[in-house]
Amino acid sequence: MSRFLPLGVFVGFLLLLPLQTFAQQPVVFSDIAGTNARTAVEFLHDKKIVEGFADGSFLPDKSITRAEFLKIVLKSKSDIAADCDAKKTFTDVTGEDWFFPFVCAAVNSDIIQGYADDTFRPHDNINFRDAAKIVAKVNELVITDKNTADWSAPFTDAIKRERVLPGSISDSAALLTRGEMAQMVWGISTGNEVTNDSLGELPRIASCDELGAQLHKFEQRNANGGRPAFGRAGEMIVDDMAMDRAETEILPTLSAESDKAADDFSGTNVQEEGVDEADIVKNDGSHIFLVKNNTLRIIRAYPADQLRQEAIITLSDSQITPQELFLDNNTLTVIGSHQQAWENPGKPVPMMEDFAPSDRMIMPPYWSQPQQTTVIVYDITDRANPKKLRSVTIDGSYLSARRIDETVFVATSRYNQIYGLPQPFDPEPFLPMMEDSAFVDMPTKIGCADFRYVPNFSSNSTLIVTGIPTNNLGKQAFREVVLGAGESVYASLKNMFVTHTTWGENFLDNGTDSGWFNEEQTEVYRFALAPDSVTFTGKTEARGRVLNQFAMSEFDVYFRIATQAGDAWGNNLSETLVTIFDKDLKQTGVIDKIAPGENIKSARFIGNRAFLVTFKTVDPLFVIDLSPTNPTILGKLKIPGWSDYLHPWDENHLIGFGKEVDESIDADKVHSDSAVYYTAVLGMKIAIFDISDVANPKEIHKQIIGNRGTTSEVLTNHKALLVDTEKGIIGFPITITENKNGKVGSDADIQTTFAGAQVYDVSLADGFSLRGEVSHYEDDGIYQKSGEYFYGDPDLNIQRIIYIGENFYSISPNIIKALNWQNLGVLKTLMLDKRTCEQIGTENECSSRSDCTAVFQTFEECRRNFGEEVVCEGEPQFARCEAAK
């Protein structure tokens, strides 16, 4: 079934996409819905291992006989033949009995011995200890402590060790139910652990043997999916001295003056006060620190007339790509991705079927590179001469980071590719590495016993949260390791929460459509953060998928999360939920069915209130009371458009950043009441919401910028927003498109007209007033060539706008401009790297060198547009450049 998508379609196209929906799942038996055994029973039924009764029931709470149990366990293990030529096995089992072939096969395989009186007692109900012995022997589980006084202990211990013991069993002599039987057999057959409660502390891996067992279970769970697993064709080459040898520091030709700093300057827009977030740009009131390609730049910015580059740190030779920064007084912390090469095996990796089972090895795919994250700490007391203090390299791709006081916490996720587990298990290629240059004598491999794991983990990734003391070389970096993946990250002053999306079944009460639905769920892992430790303290699950970090919050002892379940355009109608958990991560309250059929667009938690924006054809802003046991909707506001990001202005007002929508535009082209045509999505919208009356929130001011296609990084990245409530200003990068022919809808002639940054004055009485704007493009012709879609020059696209003292500064990868406070007039321009006239022309889409004179007629014009450091050497075709030189 196809639906019109109201958002995110390319201009000029209306996409009709078939969306996968997850309808109600039929229950195989009438009496297993809502039971812990449902998944297990349905799996065994699908495999033709169990059958129900004539009335359509399974009777999961009914005891099961010894003969029935033996038959089911043998059928789950297809390599044990259920036939026998003998006419007699026990005195109470004959060849005419339906269970005779199974009993005979079990006797021949030394699985059962019977009782001392030569009976098997097939019609007696089986207890757990006898069942444990059969399961352990059929599946050849490792049996220990055979000389124990309790003959059953080795078998029941084996079941516990495999973690397939149903939580309802507490006594080995207790009779086994049919549901408990199904759970045990399902767990052993599929590699799943039997868990009846998703809350609480994750188990810890006890040894490398147990690590291998857990990975073997993962292989079992994914055997039918053909998914690759982890392996080794060549060992990873780790050069302990690579960073120290490869990194170079280029010092300025001008000596640094005493650090004069402004008393007032802007910082990174963060979610929680006291929890700093890494960004591509930081400043301290005197200098700007930014990431540019494979380098870090340190720029003298204050006073504005001294704007110049003071130091360049080049990381390219060490294969580190810096991504984000932290700044703490005289300490600069850089987080980067580190590409570490594998040893080339010299030929493509063979497919799995090319290996004999005994030859399967841990190996990466051809040309694969391990994912690593490197954190480097610098002493920048002398801004012009930074000194490296320490570097920490952690396996895994970078997810996110936070700084609390002098400790930086980094979350990484290491994907492990699997091609078959060797026997015996070799843990070395699987174990993640962590190197701390301040402790070169410490082991670099993380040990098997350092792992925690999520039962029945669906991803073979490794989630690592690392703490790095940035101002104390005497304290070693520390970490916590979990088998499982990570995606979104939220942190309070006390805890870091990392989410991972999985799939599961939930029973939904939808009236006549009530039933079990397969839908997304969010696993949440909590890590306690301390100056010298990070500790995994528990996990929980919330129904639905989380939007981003702003859909999570910790307040007092409660964790709150907003999620979306279902599909806004599918059969399983979407809904937004807010779920509340206590300090033990046990659910205390939930409010569901918020905005059925709509998509969640933004969320913000402020104290004991939540503010949610959803969208389908209009924009409801919900105000929600977060009473731990009874969250309720207090009020809502429906207006055109939506907000992608909500920012608290004061205790009674929010500012929303999003898009305006006029649903009447091209409404005749939409074949659904629940969608709008793409041409109905108009310009960028900033709005002020009055939430003082929680029952009646109001939009008191709004500003629409440009037309369809206008966009800003602030819509997807809150760190791109400059905001100061005391000064009453906001600023952000923006690309503006306008309607040039005055028409609406699909006939509109949309043209890019501006790319740069804007600053607005904000007044609760008067709304928004544009103070000024700045662009790093001086030639408007570049917009004409781009039409509606503007990509421009990556070196010149403004990424951040900040203020230091009495000046604004616009920052792109290659240009920084000092700007007048009143109107953003340019005071001084700094180009970070020299650009030739040929580069300038080519990047302005000149077809040849001679065409470049049409873009810049004189060398002086080059200088005005791109700074005084433009060079023309090697460009004799540019006669005017040569003459000017």
Phi, psi and omega in degrees: 000135183254147178227155171280132175271130182277344187233159165066021177265154179287143180298137179096353181228138169253115185272128172250102187247134172284119182262133178289126178245155183241092186282176180302135180271127180291141177272127184295317180242153188287342189239021180249352179298132178084000179264158178294340186269357189303309182301317181295315181297316182293325176297313182293327177292318179298327180275005180060036179264326179235157174228158177263199181258168187298333181275007178086008180261165174244336181058063184295339181265001180276143177294159182238141183282164180296321180292316179299317181296315181299317180300313183296316182295319179293322179292333178285345179243093192292343184275003174255110185290130179265059175214163186196142179271343183292152179264346184210140176238305175233166183295337180252018176228121180238169182295343180276348182284142181299333184267001184305312182301325182287319178295317181297315179298322180291324177293313181297331180266008179059039178269323178232151177238344181082188182264170183297334180271019178063036175242160175250337180056058187296334184267356175286148174287140185271143176262174187295319185293322176291321178296319180299320180296316180297312181298316182296318182287319180298321184262008175053047177289152179292123181252129180236168176054053183290340183269011181295153180294333178264107185302331186277343186303316180300327182281316178293326176295323179296320178295318178295321181295326177283352180058045175241020178276116178300142183295344180281351181262121179236351184227127182295341180270356182291145178291143182272137176268167179295324177293319179294322175302313182298320180296315180298311184293319177300315181299314180294322185286328188252348184084007177275147171272147179271108180235132180253357183214120183276358185266167172101187187284139176288144176293156179254139175294132184269334186199172176293328176298319179290325176300314178298322179295320179294321178290326175296321177296322177300317177300318178300314183296333185249014186299325183274352183268351180064028184278141177291152179233191191270150183189182190218124170255325175216149182288149176292133180269115180247119179257105186299334185255009188302314185290319181295324182282323189275332186286135177233154178238124179259118183268155182286159176282337178264135178287149181285140175273174177301141186287099174267126185237150175285150179286339186229129178203158183275157177235181179291136175288112185244165182279316184240133178297133180089353179245099183284149178241141181292148179211171181280345180225135172225157173213157183236015182094346176233326184231153172252135178241127183215156175270130174224109181053238180263024182230164170244136182244138176244119190241125169290119185242342184230132355294164187298329182287352177258015182305116179196163179273128183253331180205146175234128174251118184259126183245001191300323184292337182265012176061026177256127175255107181295140182242315183212167186229155163236146178230125180224091182056249183261021179238125177248123180247127184246132177246127182218159174275140185239111179271112181251124186285146170272157171291126183287120180291350175091352178204159179302148179291130178296154175290161186301324183290346179282349181263141163289150182308325182285346183262356183297133185231165173279118185209147177274162171293161182303137181066010180291149176232137178292150179269130178220151176238130182245133177244122181241132182249130180243145166270118182243032176306316169262103186301331182276354184218068182295144180238129180286129179265315181198160173224140178233125178247129184235138174294143176118151176281150186286126175263301181189169181213155175223151174240126175238113186056239186258015180242130175258128179250125185239129176257128178230156178230121182256117178275130182247121182267131189242132176238016182122131183278132175285154174237122001287160184293129175254109185282344191306310182293339182275332186291126179289159183247146171219122179246133177238113185296342178280349180223071187290341182272356182278150177301143181266338181276137174278128187285160180302320184285357178273356185274138158255164178212154176270120179307135180060036182304136185264352177240140179268027177274169176237123179263126183233128172246120186244137174252133184233111174292122187266342183240016181218100181290348179278351180254127182282150172297149183226162185202165172230139188235132181228135171285110184154169185254165177228152180225274180276148183229131173230144179220137169257188177291341185253325190220152168249134179244126180240131183254158175213131182273129177231183177238144179198175180259138175227142176271121184249129179270091182245038180067236182291342179262015181297148178161190181268132181235142175269119185208172182290147174227153180248116171278138179237123177254133181249133178238124176283133183252128177223162182301334183233016180198153168229128189228127174290127185239002175151171178218159174210178179227144174235141179291137178096185182245143182274146183281305182193190184296331182285351174273011178229152180197147171240127181221126186060237180255010187252140174254130181239143181216134176256132183224163172241127177249155178078198188221125184297336181239021182246186180285327177272093189304134182288158175203155176256143181231149167237122183243139183241135180236149179271190184296339177265011181060032172261136184294130177251335181196156178207143170237123183239185180056032172281126178051063178304137178083004182244165178258138174286131182251326179202159179213149174209129176256129178226107182060233181263026177235149171237144178235121184237142172241127174240166183207140163218304171234337174226176188246099174276129171258116182260139171251124188235131173278133186255043172303128191306325183257352184210065177295140183218153174281123180270324181190168177206157180229129178248122180218162178296148174088198180202169175243127175275336181217134178246132180234129178288124177271313170208190186293345182242004184218143174240151168247129178253140178240119182192224183228147174271148180225137170241097188294347180283342182290124179054033180298333181290347180267000181257132183255025180212140178286350187251023181213166172233155176288150186301332181289348178282345177278117188258217187283181176288139183240130168243134188220150175253126179251130175267116183246019181296324173261098189296336179281341183221069177298147184228145168268111186263338177210150172210153178228124177258124183251119175069201183230193181310129181103341175299134185211164179210146177298335182296340179290338180237352183215106183296338182288349176278357183266127166268125181214134177215106184290327180293321178276347179069043182226152166225152178209153183195154171292150181201145169242124188250134171244151181229157173273114188271340184249003176079359179272166179241167176074209185290346179272356182291141177264096185270130184223132173295134182235348184199142172219118182176231180214152178232151173236132180241142165278139183240127178228130177294336179276320189246351179088222188254138176224123182292116178280320180177170178217158182217144175230152173264008172255125179262346182253111180292347181298334181294331178290320182299325182285339187268341182067224183283328184258117183248121176250325174064206182255118182305331180289340189247355179285120183293130180256325182218150168232131184229175169228146174226117181061235185262018182228148167269159175223126174261138190229121169239172184303334183237356182223138170236132178241131170274132192234148177294139183294327188281321187221007180066024172295146186282125177263320180202145180241135177239123172264129185282323179230144179292145177230136179280161176300326179296317178298317181300314181294313182300319182285351172259022172068031172289140181278340178206172182296322182294331179293339184295335179292340176284340179270314180231105187289331183222159175298326178297324178291324174303314182295320180295325184276328189231017174091168188282351186265011175298133179243153181236013182298142180077013182236060184295341179295336181271087185300319182292324177297317181295318181295318180294325180293000000 
